[in-house]
Amino acid sequence: MLKFLVFAALVLCGHCSEQYIEDVADNSRVVGGSNSLPNAWPWQISLQYQSGSSWYHTCGGSLIRANRVLTAAHCVDRVVKFRVALGDHNLSVNEGTEQIIAVSTIIKHANWNTNSVSAGFDIAVLHLASSATLNSYVKLATLPADGHVLTNNYDCTITGWGRTATGGSLPSILQQAPLPAVDHATCSSSSYWGSTVKTTMVCAGGNGQQAGCNGDSGGPLNCAVNGVYQVHGIASFVSSLGCNAYLKPTVFTRVSAYTSWINNSI
């Protein structure tokens, strides 16, 4: 899972049948991004795991209810204690806006296969031990309409604390980068990802510059619809050729393909 690379463990999808897939979670940080403004993405959370007496960032996620978080299934495959940090901007500094809440229950899609992220179903809902206090720093994400599919070059932004370059350093400050959507017909073509990309996924980027990377897994693909940002994707995987490999867009679980499942899991 994405370890704060502080996830340091790049999660290579080593058992996947496709040799080029790498778990965004362990390989993720926004590549080619910039520091976000403080609390500009108030639904973004840092998923953290305990090791010894310390806590480490491993993945991102989105707050969808005061006590529910949407993330990637591969982020929570390990049997460890998890918590979420809400209202955070700089993970290295206590800014007074943070809320730390334990994860009490993890619900992964029943069809999720740990050994094949490319099969899809990389989605999980986390039940929190208590409800977050909603304010200007912590807000609920808006999800897209059931079945909504993004058109090519749709205006989207990836956010996360993942690596800023393949094998590079992890940022303390939340990063953001423009990541235009790539429609399924293009992304599943032979010059892009081919049949690896399913209709339940959404691609974004692929220009060889901006991309998700280790540590971004589970985090949102934020797309502006009628002036309101909606979380259309959950960061899932990137190419093992490099997080920002040309014509290998970052691949996300398409949230609108799982509307019923999400509603039944909250």
C-alpha positions in Angstrom: 0.0 0.0 0.0 1.1 3.5 -0.3 3.4 4.1 2.4 4.4 7.6 3.1 7.3 7.0 1.3 7.0 7.7 3.9 5.2 5.1 2.4 8.2 4.1 1.4 7.3 0.9 0.2 6.4 1.3 -3.5 3.8 -1.2 -3.9 4.7 -2.9 -7.1 1.8 -4.9 -8.4 4.4 -7.7 -8.7 1.8 -10.5 -8.9 -0.3 -8.8 -11.6 -0.3 -10.4 -15.0 0.6 -7.0 -16.6 4.3 -6.3 -16.1 3.9 -2.5 -16.3 1.5 -1.9 -13.4 2.6 -0.3 -10.2 0.4 0.5 -7.3 -0.1 4.2 -7.1 -0.4 3.8 -3.4 3.1 2.9 -2.8 4.5 4.8 -5.8 2.5 7.8 -5.5 3.0 11.4 -5.1 1.8 14.0 -7.4 4.5 14.4 -10.1 4.8 17.8 -11.7 2.5 19.4 -9.2 2.7 22.4 -6.9 1.9 23.2 -3.3 -1.9 23.5 -2.8 -3.2 26.4 -0.8 -4.0 25.5 2.8 -7.2 23.4 3.0 -8.1 24.1 -0.6 -9.2 20.5 -0.9 -11.0 20.0 2.5 -12.3 16.5 1.7 -8.8 15.2 1.2 -7.6 12.9 4.0 -4.3 11.3 4.8 -4.6 7.6 5.5 -2.0 6.6 8.1 -0.9 3.3 9.6 0.8 2.5 12.9 4.3 1.0 13.1 5.6 0.8 16.6 4.7 4.0 18.3 4.7 6.1 15.1 2.2 6.8 12.4 3.0 7.0 8.7 1.1 8.3 5.7 0.4 5.6 3.2 -2.5 6.7 1.0 -5.1 9.4 0.3 -8.8 9.3 0.5 -12.0 11.5 0.4 -14.4 12.2 3.2 -17.9 11.3 1.9 -19.8 11.3 5.2 -18.8 12.8 8.6 -17.7 9.3 9.6 -17.0 7.6 6.2 -14.0 7.8 3.9 -13.6 6.6 0.3 -10.3 5.2 -0.7 -8.6 2.4 -2.7 -8.9 -1.3 -1.6 -5.2 -1.9 -2.1 -4.5 0.8 0.5 -6.0 -1.3 3.2 -4.9 -4.8 2.3 -2.5 -5.0 5.2 -3.6 -6.0 8.7 -2.5 -3.0 10.6 -4.1 -0.2 12.7 -5.2 2.7 10.5 -6.3 6.3 11.3 -7.2 9.3 9.1 -5.9 12.8 9.4 -8.5 15.4 8.2 -8.0 19.1 7.7 -4.3 18.6 7.2 -2.0 20.5 4.8 1.5 20.1 6.0 2.0 16.6 7.5 5.1 17.7 9.3 3.6 20.6 11.2 0.7 20.8 13.7 -1.3 23.6 12.2 -4.2 23.4 14.5 -6.8 22.5 11.8 -6.2 18.7 12.0 -8.7 16.1 13.2 -7.3 12.6 13.8 -9.8 9.8 13.9 -9.3 6.0 14.1 -10.6 3.7 11.4 -13.0 1.2 13.0 -14.2 -0.9 10.1 -12.9 -1.4 6.5 -15.3 -2.5 3.7 -13.6 -3.6 0.5 -15.4 -4.5 -2.6 -16.2 -8.2 -2.6 -14.6 -8.7 -6.0 -11.4 -6.9 -5.2 -8.4 -9.2 -6.0 -5.2 -8.2 -4.1 -3.1 -9.8 -6.8 -4.6 -8.0 -9.8 -5.3 -4.3 -9.4 -5.9 -4.2 -13.2 -9.0 -6.3 -12.7 -10.7 -3.3 -11.1 -12.9 -3.1 -8.0 -10.1 -1.1 -6.3 -12.4 0.6 -3.9 -13.1 0.7 -0.2 -15.2 2.6 2.4 -13.7 3.2 5.8 -16.0 3.6 8.8 -14.5 6.0 11.3 -14.7 5.5 15.1 -16.3 8.9 15.4 -17.7 11.7 13.2 -15.5 14.5 12.0 -16.5 18.1 12.8 -17.3 19.8 9.5 -16.0 23.3 9.1 -14.0 25.4 6.6 -11.1 22.9 6.9 -13.0 19.7 6.8 -15.8 19.3 4.3 -17.6 16.4 2.5 -16.7 15.5 -1.0 -19.3 15.8 -3.7 -19.6 12.6 -5.8 -20.7 12.4 -9.4 -24.0 11.2 -10.7 -24.4 7.5 -11.2 -22.9 6.4 -14.5 -21.4 9.7 -15.4 -18.4 9.3 -17.8 -15.9 12.1 -18.4 -15.1 13.3 -21.9 -11.6 13.6 -23.3 -9.5 16.5 -21.8 -12.1 17.2 -19.1 -10.7 19.6 -16.5 -9.5 17.6 -13.5 -7.0 17.9 -10.7 -5.1 15.3 -8.8 -4.2 15.9 -5.1 -2.0 14.0 -2.7 1.1 13.6 -0.6 2.7 11.1 -3.0 6.2 11.2 -4.5 7.0 14.2 -6.7 9.0 12.0 -9.1 9.5 8.3 -9.7 11.7 7.2 -6.9 11.9 10.7 -5.7 11.1 12.4 -2.4 7.8 12.8 -0.6 6.4 16.2 0.1 5.1 17.3 3.5 2.7 19.8 1.9 -0.3 18.6 -0.1 0.4 18.7 -3.8 -2.0 19.4 -6.7 -1.6 19.1 -10.4 -3.9 19.5 -13.5 -4.6 16.1 -14.9 -7.0 16.2 -17.9 -9.3 13.2 -18.3 -8.5 10.7 -21.1 -11.6 9.0 -22.4 -11.9 5.3 -22.3 -11.7 4.7 -26.1 -8.3 6.6 -26.1 -6.9 5.1 -22.9 -7.8 1.5 -23.8 -6.2 1.9 -27.3 -3.1 0.0 -28.1 -0.8 3.0 -27.9 -2.0 3.8 -24.4 -3.0 1.1 -21.8 -4.8 -1.3 -24.1 -7.2 -3.8 -22.5 -5.6 -3.2 -19.1 -8.1 -0.3 -18.6 -11.6 -1.3 -17.9 -14.8 0.7 -18.3 -15.0 0.9 -14.5 -11.8 3.0 -14.6 -11.0 6.5 -15.6 -7.6 7.7 -16.9 -6.1 11.2 -16.5 -2.8 12.7 -17.7 -0.4 10.8 -19.9 1.5 13.8 -21.2 4.8 12.6 -19.6 4.8 15.5 -17.1 2.0 15.6 -14.4 0.9 12.3 -12.8 0.0 10.5 -9.7 2.8 8.5 -8.0 3.5 6.4 -4.9 1.6 7.8 -1.9 -1.2 9.2 -4.0 -3.2 6.0 -4.0 -6.7 6.2 -2.8 -6.8 9.9 -3.2 -9.2 11.9 -5.4 -9.3 12.9 -9.0 -11.2 16.2 -8.6 -13.2 17.4 -11.6 -15.1 20.6 -12.0 -18.7 20.1 -13.0 -20.9 23.2 -13.2 -18.5 25.0 -11.0 -18.4 22.4 -8.3 -15.5 19.9 -7.8 -16.6 16.3 -7.8 -14.5 13.3 -6.9 -14.6 11.3 -10.1 -11.7 9.0 -9.5 -9.8 7.0 -6.8 -6.1 6.8 -7.6 -5.3 3.2 -8.4 -2.2 2.5 -10.4 0.5 3.9 -12.7 3.1 2.4 -15.0 6.2 0.7 -13.6 8.0 2.4 -16.4 7.6 5.6 -14.3 4.8 7.5 -12.6 4.7 10.0 -15.5 5.4 7.6 -18.4 4.3 9.1 -21.7 0.9 7.8 -22.9 0.5 5.8 -19.7 -2.0 8.0 -17.8 -2.7 7.6 -14.1 -5.5 5.2 -13.7 -8.3 5.7 -11.2 -11.3 3.7 -10.1 -14.3 5.4 -11.7 -16.5 6.5 -8.7 -19.7 6.8 -10.8 -19.4 3.1 -11.7 -19.8 2.1 -8.0 -22.6 4.4 -6.9 -24.8 1.6 -5.6 -22.0 -0.2 -3.9 -20.9 3.0 -2.1 -24.4 3.7 -1.0 -24.7 0.2 0.4 -21.4 0.5 2.2 -22.0 3.7 4.1 
